[in-house]
Amino acid sequence: MAWTVRLIIISLMQIGFGSINTLSTKWADTMEAENSAGEEVAFNHPYFQTEGMFIGEIMCMIAFYVFRCCRRYRDRRRAQMEMSPSERENTNFPKQIFLIPACCDALATSTMYMGLVLTYASSFQMLRGAVIVFTGLFSVAFLGRKLRYFQWLGIAILIGGLVVVGVSDFIGENIEGYTTNGIITGDLMIVAAQIITATQMVVEEKFVTKHDVPPLLAVGWEGIMGFTIITILLVPFNWIPGGIFSTNPRGVLEDIPDAFTQISNYPQLLAPLLLNIFSISFFNFAGVSVTKELSATTRMVNDSVRTLIIWLLSLAIGWQFFQWLQLVGFIIYTIGVFLYNDVIIFPFFRRMGWINDARPEDTEPVLPSSSSGRADEVTIDTKDGKDNPNLTVEPL
């Protein structure tokens, strides 16, 4: 497909807003403000920030209905009522199908945000790639999928890359405010969260995909469900001790009044919080558009570029020191992702005639979207890649 200005903008949106989502979350974690006890402390409110992420997802539903109304108006003007969106897009489905995925999303996102407080933004982004490993294994165990040899090879190489990234985090000199134990804990929390995210992906594949829900609408409903769940949980969290994961004056898991106190005492906190909300919304929109109008190769390359940008900006800002081992880990990680998704490397080998491997129809990989900044995205669907007609990609 020929690149147009519109397609270039959409691709840049996916890279830009995906990077902003992770960086804005980390930016909020590094900002200090006076809390309700009169102390100057960092803004450590992961569940509060998770609520912001779900608000961004809810905005995707608003975007869906705005676009739907615009298309209906356009179709009326063209006298093509038989092609109205109400007939093309399924909006009549049981909403409860998003309850379990939303629970997984809420738990995974809040766990990753807690881990991000303790480790580096670049490591946060790279370690999220572990979701491919767990999703691939779960798809074999629970969905009866058969992974091809290059997918198993991709998983093995990806694990190697993640190990190198993890090791690079606690060797050498640490930035002030980070400890080796804290970095290890944060990295493990991020990896553990990918098990939950992989569970979400498998549940969506089994129960949600068959309803053919439009991707933006699916993101919106998961946002509503997730926001409701976290809001309810914030009530007991206001009294449950948080231990080492809590820095608020009362030492509880989440203290929302304290979060608003810090924001009121330091209004600049609104900047990263609002960036987080709007970036996740635009990132999901761009992800849907890239998958529909470009290709899986473009999406994979964009995601790797996004990880590279986050790492380079973290170095430029001074959030971490350069560690050559992390660069090696990133390269290995990227190769593993490309192998598992069968983009660039093996397609090139096939075009050159170096390998000749037929692909049975039951081997499509089950992969998550990348939403939160996340990921970063929410329903699983299958679609032929534009530049690889047998390739399976997901909508976000």
HUGI-V894142 format. One record per residue. N is the residue number from 1. RES is the residue in three letters. OMEGA is omega as a letter, one per 20 degrees, with the letter a starting at -180 (NA if undefined). D_LAST is the distance of its C-alpha to the last C-alpha in Angstrom with 1 decimal. Layout:
BEGIN
N:RES:OMEGA:D_LAST / N:RES:OMEGA:D_LAST
END
This chain:
BEGIN
1:MET:r:19.5 / 2:ALA:r:21.4 / 3:TRP:r:20.0 / 4:THR:r:20.7 / 5:VAL:a:21.0 / 6:ARG:a:18.1 / 7:LEU:r:15.7 / 8:ILE:r:17.1 / 9:ILE:r:16.6 / 10:ILE:r:12.9 / 11:SER:r:12.5 / 12:LEU:r:14.9 / 13:MET:r:13.1 / 14:GLN:r:10.0 / 15:ILE:a:12.8 / 16:GLY:a:15.1 / 17:PHE:r:13.4 / 18:GLY:r:11.6 / 19:SER:a:15.2 / 20:ILE:a:16.8 / 21:ASN:r:15.1 / 22:THR:a:16.6 / 23:LEU:r:19.8 / 24:SER:r:20.5 / 25:THR:r:20.3 / 26:LYS:r:22.7 / 27:TRP:r:24.8 / 28:ALA:r:25.5 / 29:ASP:a:26.5 / 30:THR:a:29.0 / 31:MET:a:30.6 / 32:GLU:r:33.9 / 33:ALA:a:35.5 / 34:GLU:a:38.4 / 35:ASN:a:37.6 / 36:SER:r:39.6 / 37:ALA:r:42.2 / 38:GLY:a:42.9 / 39:GLU:r:41.4 / 40:GLU:a:39.2 / 41:VAL:r:36.2 / 42:ALA:a:32.6 / 43:PHE:a:29.9 / 44:ASN:a:28.8 / 45:HIS:a:27.0 / 46:PRO:a:23.8 / 47:TYR:r:23.6 / 48:PHE:r:24.3 / 49:GLN:r:21.4 / 50:THR:r:19.2 / 51:GLU:r:20.4 / 52:GLY:r:19.3 / 53:MET:a:15.7 / 54:PHE:r:15.8 / 55:ILE:r:17.5 / 56:GLY:r:14.7 / 57:GLU:r:12.4 / 58:ILE:r:15.3 / 59:MET:r:15.4 / 60:CYS:r:12.1 / 61:MET:r:14.3 / 62:ILE:r:17.1 / 63:ALA:a:15.1 / 64:PHE:a:14.3 / 65:TYR:r:18.1 / 66:VAL:r:19.2 / 67:PHE:a:17.5 / 68:ARG:r:18.8 / 69:CYS:r:22.3 / 70:CYS:r:22.3 / 71:ARG:r:21.5 / 72:ARG:r:24.2 / 73:TYR:r:26.6 / 74:ARG:a:26.0 / 75:ASP:r:26.5 / 76:ARG:a:29.7 / 77:ARG:r:31.0 / 78:ARG:r:30.5 / 79:ALA:r:32.1 / 80:GLN:a:29.3 / 81:MET:r:29.0 / 82:GLU:r:28.3 / 83:MET:a:24.9 / 84:SER:a:24.0 / 85:PRO:a:20.5 / 86:SER:r:22.2 / 87:GLU:a:22.7 / 88:ARG:a:19.4 / 89:GLU:a:17.1 / 90:ASN:r:17.8 / 91:THR:a:18.5 / 92:ASN:a:21.2 / 93:PHE:r:20.0 / 94:PRO:a:21.3 / 95:LYS:a:19.7 / 96:GLN:r:21.0 / 97:ILE:a:18.4 / 98:PHE:a:16.2 / 99:LEU:a:19.1 / 100:ILE:r:18.9 / 101:PRO:r:15.1 / 102:ALA:r:15.9 / 103:CYS:r:19.0 / 104:CYS:a:17.2 / 105:ASP:a:14.7 / 106:ALA:a:17.9 / 107:LEU:a:19.9 / 108:ALA:a:17.5 / 109:THR:a:16.6 / 110:SER:r:20.3 / 111:THR:r:21.4 / 112:MET:r:19.3 / 113:TYR:r:20.7 / 114:MET:r:24.1 / 115:GLY:a:23.7 / 116:LEU:r:22.6 / 117:VAL:a:25.9 / 118:LEU:a:27.8 / 119:THR:a:26.1 / 120:TYR:a:24.8 / 121:ALA:a:21.5 / 122:SER:r:21.0 / 123:SER:r:21.8 / 124:PHE:a:19.4 / 125:GLN:a:16.5 / 126:MET:a:17.9 / 127:LEU:r:18.8 / 128:ARG:r:15.4 / 129:GLY:r:15.0 / 130:ALA:r:17.4 / 131:VAL:r:14.7 / 132:ILE:a:14.5 / 133:VAL:a:18.2 / 134:PHE:r:18.3 / 135:THR:r:15.5 / 136:GLY:r:17.4 / 137:LEU:r:20.6 / 138:PHE:a:19.7 / 139:SER:r:18.4 / 140:VAL:a:21.8 / 141:ALA:a:23.7 / 142:PHE:a:22.3 / 143:LEU:r:20.6 / 144:GLY:r:23.2 / 145:ARG:r:21.0 / 146:LYS:a:22.9 / 147:LEU:r:21.5 / 148:ARG:a:23.0 / 149:TYR:a:25.2 / 150:PHE:r:22.8 / 151:GLN:r:20.2 / 152:TRP:r:23.0 / 153:LEU:r:24.1 / 154:GLY:r:20.8 / 155:ILE:a:20.8 / 156:ALA:r:24.4 / 157:ILE:r:23.9 / 158:LEU:r:20.8 / 159:ILE:r:23.2 / 160:GLY:r:25.8 / 161:GLY:r:23.7 / 162:LEU:r:22.8 / 163:VAL:r:26.5 / 164:VAL:r:27.5 / 165:VAL:r:25.2 / 166:GLY:r:26.6 / 167:VAL:a:30.2 / 168:SER:a:29.9 / 169:ASP:a:29.2 / 170:PHE:r:32.6 / 171:ILE:a:34.9 / 172:GLY:a:36.5 / 173:GLU:r:36.9 / 174:ASN:r:34.7 / 175:ILE:r:34.1 / 176:GLU:a:36.2 / 177:GLY:r:34.8 / 178:TYR:r:33.1 / 179:THR:a:34.9 / 180:THR:r:34.4 / 181:ASN:r:34.3 / 182:GLY:r:31.8 / 183:ILE:r:29.5 / 184:ILE:r:29.8 / 185:THR:r:29.1 / 186:GLY:r:26.0 / 187:ASP:a:24.6 / 188:LEU:r:25.4 / 189:MET:r:23.8 / 190:ILE:r:20.5 / 191:VAL:r:20.7 / 192:ALA:r:21.9 / 193:ALA:r:19.0 / 194:GLN:r:16.7 / 195:ILE:r:18.9 / 196:ILE:r:18.0 / 197:THR:r:14.2 / 198:ALA:r:14.8 / 199:THR:r:16.9 / 200:GLN:a:14.2 / 201:MET:a:12.0 / 202:VAL:r:15.2 / 203:VAL:r:16.2 / 204:GLU:r:13.2 / 205:GLU:a:13.7 / 206:LYS:a:17.3 / 207:PHE:a:17.6 / 208:VAL:a:14.6 / 209:THR:a:13.3 / 210:LYS:r:16.9 / 211:HIS:r:16.9 / 212:ASP:a:14.3 / 213:VAL:r:12.9 / 214:PRO:a:11.1 / 215:PRO:a:7.5 / 216:LEU:r:9.0 / 217:LEU:r:12.0 / 218:ALA:r:10.7 / 219:VAL:a:9.4 / 220:GLY:a:12.9 / 221:TRP:r:14.8 / 222:GLU:r:13.6 / 223:GLY:r:14.6 / 224:ILE:r:18.0 / 225:MET:a:18.6 / 226:GLY:r:17.9 / 227:PHE:r:19.9 / 228:THR:a:22.7 / 229:ILE:a:22.8 / 230:ILE:r:23.1 / 231:THR:r:25.6 / 232:ILE:a:27.7 / 233:LEU:a:27.6 / 234:LEU:r:28.7 / 235:VAL:r:32.1 / 236:PRO:r:33.1 / 237:PHE:a:31.4 / 238:ASN:a:34.0 / 239:TRP:a:36.7 / 240:ILE:a:35.2 / 241:PRO:a:36.3 / 242:GLY:r:33.6 / 243:GLY:a:35.8 / 244:ILE:a:34.6 / 245:PHE:a:31.2 / 246:SER:r:32.9 / 247:THR:r:34.5 / 248:ASN:a:35.3 / 249:PRO:a:39.1 / 250:ARG:r:39.1 / 251:GLY:a:37.2 / 252:VAL:a:34.9 / 253:LEU:r:31.2 / 254:GLU:r:30.2 / 255:ASP:a:32.6 / 256:ILE:r:31.0 / 257:PRO:r:34.3 / 258:ASP:r:34.6 / 259:ALA:r:31.2 / 260:PHE:r:32.3 / 261:THR:r:35.6 / 262:GLN:r:34.1 / 263:ILE:a:32.1 / 264:SER:r:35.3 / 265:ASN:a:37.3 / 266:TYR:a:34.8 / 267:PRO:r:32.9 / 268:GLN:r:31.1 / 269:LEU:r:28.8 / 270:LEU:a:27.2 / 271:ALA:r:25.7 / 272:PRO:a:23.3 / 273:LEU:r:22.6 / 274:LEU:r:21.7 / 275:LEU:r:19.7 / 276:ASN:a:17.6 / 277:ILE:a:17.1 / 278:PHE:a:16.3 / 279:SER:r:14.2 / 280:ILE:r:11.6 / 281:SER:a:11.6 / 282:PHE:r:11.5 / 283:PHE:r:8.9 / 284:ASN:r:6.3 / 285:PHE:a:8.1 / 286:ALA:r:8.2 / 287:GLY:r:4.6 / 288:VAL:a:4.9 / 289:SER:a:8.3 / 290:VAL:a:8.2 / 291:THR:a:6.8 / 292:LYS:a:9.4 / 293:GLU:r:12.1 / 294:LEU:a:12.2 / 295:SER:r:11.7 / 296:ALA:r:10.5 / 297:THR:r:13.4 / 298:THR:a:12.4 / 299:ARG:r:9.0 / 300:MET:r:11.2 / 301:VAL:r:14.0 / 302:ASN:a:12.2 / 303:ASP:r:11.2 / 304:SER:r:14.9 / 305:VAL:r:16.3 / 306:ARG:r:14.7 / 307:THR:r:16.4 / 308:LEU:r:19.5 / 309:ILE:r:19.7 / 310:ILE:r:19.5 / 311:TRP:a:22.3 / 312:LEU:r:24.4 / 313:LEU:r:24.3 / 314:SER:r:25.2 / 315:LEU:a:28.1 / 316:ALA:a:29.1 / 317:ILE:a:29.1 / 318:GLY:r:31.1 / 319:TRP:r:28.8 / 320:GLN:r:29.6 / 321:PHE:r:32.0 / 322:PHE:r:31.2 / 323:GLN:a:31.2 / 324:TRP:a:31.3 / 325:LEU:r:30.3 / 326:GLN:r:26.9 / 327:LEU:r:26.4 / 328:VAL:r:27.5 / 329:GLY:r:25.0 / 330:PHE:r:22.1 / 331:ILE:r:23.2 / 332:ILE:r:23.6 / 333:TYR:a:20.2 / 334:THR:r:18.6 / 335:ILE:r:20.7 / 336:GLY:r:19.7 / 337:VAL:a:15.9 / 338:PHE:r:16.8 / 339:LEU:a:19.2 / 340:TYR:a:17.1 / 341:ASN:r:14.4 / 342:ASP:r:17.4 / 343:VAL:r:16.6 / 344:ILE:a:19.5 / 345:ILE:a:22.1 / 346:PHE:r:22.9 / 347:PRO:r:22.1 / 348:PHE:r:24.6 / 349:PHE:r:27.1 / 350:ARG:r:26.9 / 351:ARG:r:27.5 / 352:MET:a:30.5 / 353:GLY:a:31.8 / 354:TRP:r:31.9 / 355:ILE:r:30.2 / 356:ASN:a:30.0 / 357:ASP:r:27.9 / 358:ALA:a:26.9 / 359:ARG:r:23.6 / 360:PRO:a:24.2 / 361:GLU:a:21.8 / 362:ASP:a:21.4 / 363:THR:a:19.8 / 364:GLU:a:16.1 / 365:PRO:r:14.4 / 366:VAL:a:12.6 / 367:LEU:r:9.8 / 368:PRO:r:7.9 / 369:SER:r:4.8 / 370:SER:a:6.7 / 371:SER:a:7.5 / 372:SER:q:11.2 / 373:GLY:c:11.5 / 374:ARG:a:10.7 / 375:ALA:h:8.7 / 376:ASP:NA:8.6 / 377:GLU:b:4.8 / 378:VAL:r:6.6 / 379:THR:r:7.6 / 380:ILE:r:8.1 / 381:ASP:r:9.2 / 382:THR:a:11.0 / 383:LYS:r:11.5 / 384:ASP:r:14.1 / 385:GLY:a:13.3 / 386:LYS:a:15.5 / 387:ASP:r:17.6 / 388:ASN:a:17.8 / 389:PRO:r:18.4 / 390:ASN:a:18.3 / 391:LEU:r:15.1 / 392:THR:r:12.4 / 393:VAL:r:8.7 / 394:GLU:a:5.8 / 395:PRO:a:3.8 / 396:LEU:NA:0.0
END
